[in-house]
Every structure is written in C-alpha cells, then in structure tokens.
Amino acid sequence: MPFLRITTHMRGQIAAFLRRQGNDHQRGRGRFNYLVSQEKNRSGTDRTVTDRVLASRLISLLARNARVLTAAGLVAKLATVAVAIVLARGLGEREFGRYVVAVAFASLLGVLVEIGTGGYLVREGARKPELLGRTTGLVLVLRAALGLAAVVVALFLPPLLGYERKTSVAIALFTAAAALRALGATFLSTLQALERLGDVAGVQAQQALLGACAAAGVIALGGGLIAVSWVAVGVAAATVPWSWRRLKAAGPGAIEFRVSGLRNALPVVASFSSVVLFSTAITYLDSLLVQAFKGDEVTGLYGAAYRILLALYFIPAVYSTALIRSMSRLAQTDRDILSWLHSRVVCHLTVAALPLAVFGFVGSRGLLDTLYGEPYGDAATALALLLASLVFTFPAWIASPTAFALGAERRIAAIVAASLALNVGANILAIPSWGIEGAAAANLATEALTVVLLLVLLRREGVKLNWTAAVGKPLTAIAPAAVIVVVLAGVPLEIRLTIGAVVYIAGLLLLRTFDAHDYAFLRTLGGFSERRVRLGIDP
C-alpha cells in the first residue's frame, strides 16, 4: 500500500486534541479510546488516511508504554538473575537443585491461585471500565480462597510424593509466598486495566529489588534453603499493602466485594485458567521430571540455565503488557489494524530472538561459567537449545494475547493442552537417555508447536501475519551473520560477535526490514521527540 501523507491540518487537529486530552491516560481511559471514537467515526474521513492516523498513534502509545516497562522490567530481571547467581553459588549444586524443585512445585500450585484471573481482570476492565471495582473485588475473593487451598495442598502433598523434609517445607513456604503475591498482583492488574503501566512497572521493580537484597542478605549471613524460603514469604506479604497503596493513589474508585457475578465470570475465568495452568506446567514440569530421573544436582544445572531463559522473557513481556489493553479494543473495532500491529510486533521480537539463538551455540558455556561458576558450564548444550527456542517463544508472547483479545480462550486452552502433552511425552522419553539436553530439546519442540498452532488460530480469526516482513527479512539478515560467527572459530568470541552484529544490522537495513513506524517507535522509546513523517501500513 503506498505511503499517504497526513495533511498539516489533520496533524494540527491531532496535536491539539492530544494536548486537550493529556490527562486521559492518567484517568485510565487512554488515548486509544480517542483514536477509535474520534478518527474512525469522523464523517467524510478517508478510511486509508484514518488507518494511517491510528497506526501512527498506536506505535507512539506502544513506545511510551514500552519505555516505562523496559526500564523497570530490566531492573526486575537483573534482580532475578542476581538472586539465581547468589543462590547457585551460595547453596551449592545439590541445595540449589532443591530450590529449583521447590519453586517449580510452588509455581504450579500458585497457578491454582491465580487461575487466569489476571488476564480476565485486564480484559474485562478494558471492555467495561465502569465495573472495574466490582471485577477487582471478585478476583480478590477468588484468589484469597484458592490461596488457602493451595497452601493446604502444599503442606500435605509433597511428603506423600516422597520429597525430603527440607524440600517439602520449602515447597509449602514458596506456595504461601505465591498466594500472597497473587493478592498483591490483583491490584497491579487493576492498574494495568487503567493503563497505569508506569505504576505497575515501578512496583514490580521495587519488589524485585527488595527480594534480591533480602535473599542475598540471608546467604551472606550463612542461611540455607529454609531461611531463603521464609524471606520469600516476608517479601510477598509486603507486596499486598504495597500494591494496594499504589492503586489507591491512582484513585480508581472503591473496590466492591460482591459474589453475585461469580456464576457469569467463572466460565470465562476457567478458560483463562486452563491456559495459564497448562503454560505454567510447560515452564516448570521439566524441572520436576529432571529431578525425578536425574536427582537434585543435575536439576540445579538445568535450573541455572533455565533462569537465564526466564530472564530474557522480559523482552516479549514488555510488548505483551504494553499492548494487551489496546489489542482488546482493536479486536472489537478494527481487525485490519490489529493484523498490522501484530505483524510489526512479531517482526520486532523475531529480530531480537535470532541473535540470542546464535549466541547460544557459541557462548553458552562462557556465560554459565561467568555467572554461576565453572561446574555449571556442563549445562552449556542445554542452554544453547533453550536459547534457540526463543525464536518460537518470542512471537508466541504476542500471538497469545492477540488471540485472547479476540475471545478465543477455549481454543487457546486446547492448543496449550496439546503442547503440554507433547512436552510431557517428550520429556519422559528424552530425559532418561539425554538428561537436561533432552529436556531442553523437548522445550524447543513444544514452543515450535505452540506458536504454529497460535498463528493458525489467528489466521482463521482474520489476523494474518505478514510472513515476509515479520519473519523472512530477519531470517535472511541473520544467515550471513551466523555463518561468520561459526566459521571464525579461531577468532576471540567478542570479535566474532561484534562482526556478526554489524553484518546483521546492515542486513536488516538493506532489506528495509523497518518502516517509518518502527523508526518512530525507536525514537519515542529512546525518549527523543517524534518527527512527523509519512506513514504507511505496509512494510
């Protein structure tokens, strides 16, 4: 589609309106409501021109949200990695393996507390903001009741499954921490529904730093796994009043504790919960299976590698969190713009994932040795396979919320259930023979299946991916860079990576992978003033 110039008059109208509506974002309505109600309903406005305005302002909104989330998300993930490093070095491989198992078990039980209510709260808050207080109260009641049930299960189930006493106690404590975090996260989900992403990101970063400092302090004082578990409970307990005070400061109105709408909400929540349960099982079940087949020490190696993977998830999480509210609105108003936005974000995430995958095959051992110490370098092959899975995982992070926005929760649940079945079967077959490398390969196959099925679902819903722009061009650009990094095996790794990065960036630019919207996104993300440019939807 050819570029269309937005007239000076129209630019002036947009700028003047946004100045008048500058407080909309803070009141929770956001600028997106303006885009839909003002531009699409403007009588006599050409549809193509309207699409350009919507596209340009959506990219600007995404960049502003992403700028806030990136800074805070980076702080939170660095704190998470720091905790993993301190615990891996301070506890030792075997004790760290118990920690990995306890966290994995508690995370699975924690899903039963959250049961997908976070996604339900954000989506319903975006669609029905006048009922946000009632929806928040409903979610709090559900999570409080389920949290108590999860703690009871955590107290009795691990000993029945044969876990050691120390591991069982840690599981119970981490489950209690997960239940408390779920209560605090309810207030953050309400802030997200109000599009107060700066508040959400700030609280999450502060809490992550507090948890990291507390865990490091315990290890420095000679504490072990149980002491670390108690610290996790204390930090989680502090998140409840912490998050509530931030929500109260935003002034969204009173929270209404009513259960009258529970019957209508449960089917939708159940659809969300099944997806969250299956996806969390995919994330943590492999660690439990590694422990069952190979023991605590090998689980510690795999857990160390997997913590790096989890830290990198903050990249797609920024996009997903920044866009979920706008996508929920676009799904109801304009599938064409939704398709375009989905393709651009998939392109961004593919561009980010490919070099990480290449790095995994040449730099995994050095990274593990540097972060955790020399014994953990034995997980290098597993880490390489886990990083390769990012090529599929990153696009799935935006495909999934797009499908949620379309109201396809039940079909997403079926997709994730199929992926979980593959993951469990592949792990049971692969781990006894190939150990943690087999677990990592099973994860890679699972992520590939998931993203393929999600993209098929979106296509059937009318959201079509521009494969050439979103995937083809980044793959073409990374190919020569990957060859250079592999062929120059005798050259120091830092030099190879630098040359590969230069070749990759040059390839992206020569192929015109990015359009005017992407450059506007980067300028806004970097805090630079935006220039008005000619804008087009087709890359």
VENHUWO-V667758 format. One record per pair of residues at least 12 apart in sequence whose C-alpha atoms are under 7 Angstrom apart, sorted by the first residue. I is the first residue (numbers start at 1). J is the second residue. D is the distance in Angstrom with one decimal. If there is no record, write none. Layout:
BEGIN
i->I j->J d->D
i->I j->J d->D
END
This chain:
BEGIN
i->1 j->538 d->5.6
i->2 j->536 d->6.8
i->3 j->534 d->6.4
i->3 j->535 d->6.0
i->3 j->536 d->4.7
i->4 j->534 d->6.4
i->4 j->535 d->6.4
i->4 j->536 d->6.4
i->5 j->534 d->5.2
i->5 j->535 d->6.8
i->6 j->534 d->6.9
i->25 j->195 d->6.9
i->26 j->196 d->6.8
i->28 j->194 d->4.1
i->28 j->195 d->5.6
i->28 j->196 d->6.9
i->29 j->194 d->6.8
i->30 j->195 d->6.6
i->32 j->326 d->6.6
i->35 j->54 d->6.0
i->52 j->535 d->6.1
i->52 j->536 d->6.1
i->52 j->537 d->6.7
i->55 j->337 d->7.0
i->56 j->517 d->6.4
i->56 j->535 d->6.9
i->59 j->517 d->6.5
i->59 j->521 d->5.9
i->60 j->521 d->6.1
i->60 j->524 d->6.7
i->62 j->322 d->5.9
i->62 j->323 d->6.4
i->63 j->521 d->5.3
i->63 j->524 d->5.7
i->63 j->525 d->5.0
i->64 j->524 d->6.4
i->64 j->525 d->6.2
i->65 j->197 d->6.6
i->65 j->322 d->5.3
i->66 j->318 d->5.8
i->66 j->319 d->6.5
i->66 j->322 d->5.8
i->66 j->525 d->6.8
i->67 j->525 d->5.0
i->68 j->198 d->5.7
i->69 j->198 d->6.9
i->69 j->201 d->5.6
i->69 j->318 d->5.7
i->70 j->318 d->6.2
i->72 j->201 d->5.3
i->72 j->202 d->6.0
i->72 j->205 d->5.3
i->73 j->201 d->6.7
i->73 j->205 d->6.6
i->73 j->314 d->6.1
i->75 j->205 d->5.9
i->76 j->204 d->6.8
i->76 j->205 d->4.7
i->76 j->208 d->5.2
i->76 j->209 d->6.7
i->77 j->311 d->5.2
i->77 j->314 d->6.9
i->79 j->208 d->6.0
i->79 j->209 d->5.7
i->79 j->212 d->5.6
i->80 j->208 d->6.9
i->80 j->212 d->6.8
i->81 j->307 d->6.8
i->81 j->308 d->7.0
i->81 j->311 d->6.6
i->82 j->212 d->6.9
i->83 j->212 d->5.4
i->83 j->215 d->6.7
i->83 j->216 d->6.9
i->84 j->307 d->7.0
i->85 j->371 d->6.2
i->85 j->372 d->5.5
i->86 j->216 d->6.3
i->88 j->372 d->6.3
i->89 j->372 d->6.1
i->90 j->219 d->6.2
i->91 j->224 d->6.7
i->93 j->297 d->5.2
i->93 j->300 d->5.3
i->94 j->296 d->5.2
i->94 j->297 d->4.3
i->94 j->300 d->6.4
i->96 j->300 d->5.3
i->97 j->296 d->4.5
i->97 j->297 d->5.6
i->97 j->299 d->4.9
i->97 j->300 d->3.7
i->98 j->167 d->6.0
i->98 j->296 d->5.9
i->99 j->225 d->6.7
i->100 j->300 d->6.6
i->100 j->303 d->5.9
i->101 j->287 d->6.5
i->101 j->288 d->5.9
i->102 j->167 d->6.2
i->102 j->170 d->5.9
i->102 j->171 d->4.5
i->103 j->171 d->6.8
i->103 j->174 d->6.4
i->104 j->284 d->5.1
i->104 j->287 d->6.9
i->105 j->171 d->6.5
i->106 j->171 d->5.6
i->106 j->174 d->5.7
i->106 j->175 d->4.6
i->108 j->280 d->6.4
i->108 j->281 d->6.3
i->109 j->150 d->5.9
i->109 j->175 d->6.7
i->110 j->175 d->6.3
i->110 j->178 d->5.4
i->110 j->179 d->6.2
i->111 j->276 d->6.8
i->111 j->277 d->5.7
i->112 j->146 d->6.7
i->112 j->150 d->7.0
i->113 j->143 d->5.3
i->113 j->146 d->4.9
i->113 j->147 d->5.1
i->113 j->150 d->6.9
i->113 j->179 d->6.3
i->113 j->182 d->6.9
i->114 j->143 d->6.2
i->114 j->182 d->6.1
i->115 j->272 d->6.9
i->115 j->273 d->4.0
i->115 j->276 d->6.7
i->116 j->269 d->6.1
i->116 j->272 d->4.5
i->116 j->273 d->3.9
i->116 j->276 d->5.7
i->117 j->139 d->6.3
i->117 j->269 d->5.9
i->117 j->272 d->7.0
i->118 j->186 d->6.7
i->118 j->189 d->6.0
i->119 j->272 d->6.9
i->120 j->269 d->6.2
i->120 j->272 d->6.8
i->121 j->135 d->6.5
i->121 j->136 d->6.8
i->121 j->189 d->6.6
i->121 j->190 d->6.9
i->122 j->189 d->6.0
i->122 j->190 d->6.6
i->122 j->192 d->6.5
i->122 j->193 d->4.6
i->123 j->325 d->6.8
i->123 j->328 d->6.5
i->125 j->193 d->5.2
i->126 j->193 d->5.6
i->126 j->325 d->6.1
i->133 j->253 d->6.7
i->133 j->254 d->5.9
i->133 j->255 d->4.3
i->133 j->256 d->5.5
i->134 j->255 d->6.1
i->134 j->256 d->4.6
i->134 j->257 d->6.5
i->134 j->258 d->6.6
i->136 j->190 d->6.7
i->136 j->255 d->6.4
i->137 j->255 d->5.5
i->137 j->256 d->5.1
i->137 j->257 d->4.5
i->137 j->258 d->6.7
i->138 j->257 d->6.1
i->138 j->258 d->6.2
i->138 j->259 d->6.2
i->140 j->183 d->6.4
i->140 j->186 d->6.7
i->143 j->182 d->6.9
i->143 j->183 d->6.5
i->144 j->183 d->7.0
i->147 j->179 d->4.8
i->151 j->172 d->6.3
i->151 j->175 d->6.0
i->151 j->176 d->5.7
i->154 j->171 d->6.4
i->154 j->172 d->4.8
i->154 j->175 d->6.7
i->155 j->172 d->5.4
i->170 j->226 d->5.9
i->170 j->229 d->5.8
i->173 j->229 d->5.8
i->173 j->230 d->6.5
i->173 j->233 d->6.5
i->174 j->229 d->6.0
i->174 j->232 d->6.8
i->174 j->233 d->6.8
i->176 j->233 d->6.5
i->177 j->232 d->6.0
i->177 j->233 d->4.4
i->177 j->236 d->5.3
i->180 j->236 d->5.5
i->180 j->237 d->5.7
i->180 j->240 d->6.9
i->181 j->236 d->5.2
i->181 j->239 d->6.4
i->181 j->240 d->7.0
i->183 j->240 d->6.2
i->184 j->239 d->5.4
i->184 j->240 d->4.0
i->184 j->243 d->5.6
i->187 j->243 d->5.9
i->187 j->244 d->5.8
i->187 j->247 d->6.1
i->188 j->200 d->5.6
i->188 j->243 d->6.4
i->191 j->247 d->6.3
i->193 j->325 d->6.8
i->203 j->243 d->6.9
i->211 j->232 d->6.9
i->211 j->235 d->6.1
i->214 j->231 d->6.6
i->215 j->228 d->5.9
i->215 j->231 d->6.8
i->271 j->409 d->5.3
i->271 j->410 d->5.4
i->271 j->413 d->6.7
i->272 j->409 d->6.1
i->274 j->413 d->5.8
i->275 j->412 d->6.6
i->275 j->413 d->4.7
i->275 j->416 d->6.3
i->278 j->416 d->5.9
i->278 j->417 d->6.0
i->278 j->420 d->6.3
i->279 j->416 d->6.4
i->282 j->420 d->5.7
i->282 j->423 d->6.6
i->286 j->427 d->6.7
i->286 j->439 d->6.3
i->287 j->299 d->6.3
i->290 j->431 d->6.6
i->290 j->436 d->6.9
i->293 j->432 d->6.2
i->301 j->376 d->5.7
i->301 j->379 d->5.8
i->302 j->379 d->6.3
i->302 j->436 d->6.1
i->305 j->379 d->6.5
i->305 j->383 d->5.3
i->309 j->386 d->6.7
i->309 j->387 d->6.6
i->316 j->349 d->6.7
i->316 j->394 d->5.7
i->316 j->397 d->5.9
i->320 j->397 d->6.5
i->320 j->398 d->5.6
i->320 j->401 d->6.8
i->324 j->401 d->6.3
i->327 j->402 d->6.5
i->327 j->405 d->6.0
i->328 j->405 d->4.4
i->331 j->405 d->5.9
i->331 j->406 d->5.5
i->335 j->462 d->7.0
i->335 j->463 d->6.6
i->338 j->463 d->7.0
i->339 j->463 d->4.7
i->339 j->464 d->5.8
i->339 j->465 d->6.7
i->340 j->537 d->6.9
i->343 j->465 d->5.3
i->343 j->466 d->5.8
i->343 j->470 d->5.8
i->344 j->470 d->6.4
i->346 j->395 d->5.2
i->346 j->470 d->5.8
i->347 j->469 d->6.8
i->347 j->470 d->3.9
i->347 j->471 d->6.1
i->349 j->394 d->5.7
i->349 j->395 d->6.1
i->350 j->391 d->6.3
i->350 j->394 d->6.9
i->350 j->395 d->6.7
i->350 j->471 d->6.6
i->350 j->474 d->6.8
i->351 j->474 d->5.7
i->353 j->390 d->5.6
i->353 j->391 d->5.2
i->353 j->394 d->6.7
i->354 j->391 d->6.0
i->354 j->478 d->6.9
i->356 j->387 d->6.4
i->357 j->387 d->5.0
i->357 j->388 d->4.3
i->357 j->390 d->6.8
i->358 j->482 d->6.3
i->360 j->383 d->6.7
i->360 j->384 d->4.2
i->360 j->387 d->5.7
i->360 j->388 d->7.0
i->361 j->384 d->5.1
i->364 j->380 d->5.0
i->364 j->383 d->6.2
i->364 j->384 d->6.0
i->365 j->377 d->4.9
i->365 j->380 d->4.7
i->381 j->437 d->6.3
i->382 j->436 d->6.1
i->382 j->437 d->4.6
i->382 j->440 d->5.4
i->385 j->440 d->5.7
i->385 j->441 d->6.1
i->385 j->444 d->6.8
i->386 j->440 d->5.6
i->386 j->444 d->6.6
i->389 j->444 d->4.7
i->389 j->447 d->6.5
i->392 j->447 d->5.7
i->392 j->448 d->5.4
i->392 j->451 d->6.1
i->393 j->447 d->5.8
i->396 j->451 d->5.0
i->399 j->454 d->6.3
i->399 j->455 d->6.7
i->400 j->454 d->6.8
i->403 j->458 d->6.3
i->415 j->450 d->6.7
i->415 j->453 d->6.5
i->416 j->450 d->6.7
i->419 j->446 d->5.5
i->419 j->449 d->6.5
i->419 j->450 d->6.0
i->422 j->446 d->6.4
i->423 j->442 d->5.8
i->423 j->443 d->6.5
i->423 j->446 d->5.7
i->426 j->442 d->5.4
i->427 j->439 d->5.4
i->427 j->442 d->5.9
i->469 j->513 d->6.4
i->469 j->539 d->6.5
i->473 j->511 d->6.5
i->473 j->513 d->6.0
i->474 j->508 d->6.5
i->477 j->504 d->5.4
i->477 j->507 d->4.6
i->477 j->508 d->5.6
i->478 j->504 d->5.4
i->481 j->500 d->4.4
i->481 j->501 d->6.9
i->481 j->503 d->5.5
i->481 j->504 d->5.5
i->482 j->500 d->6.7
i->484 j->500 d->6.2
i->485 j->497 d->6.3
i->485 j->500 d->6.0
i->514 j->539 d->7.0
i->515 j->539 d->5.6
i->516 j->535 d->6.1
i->517 j->535 d->6.7
END
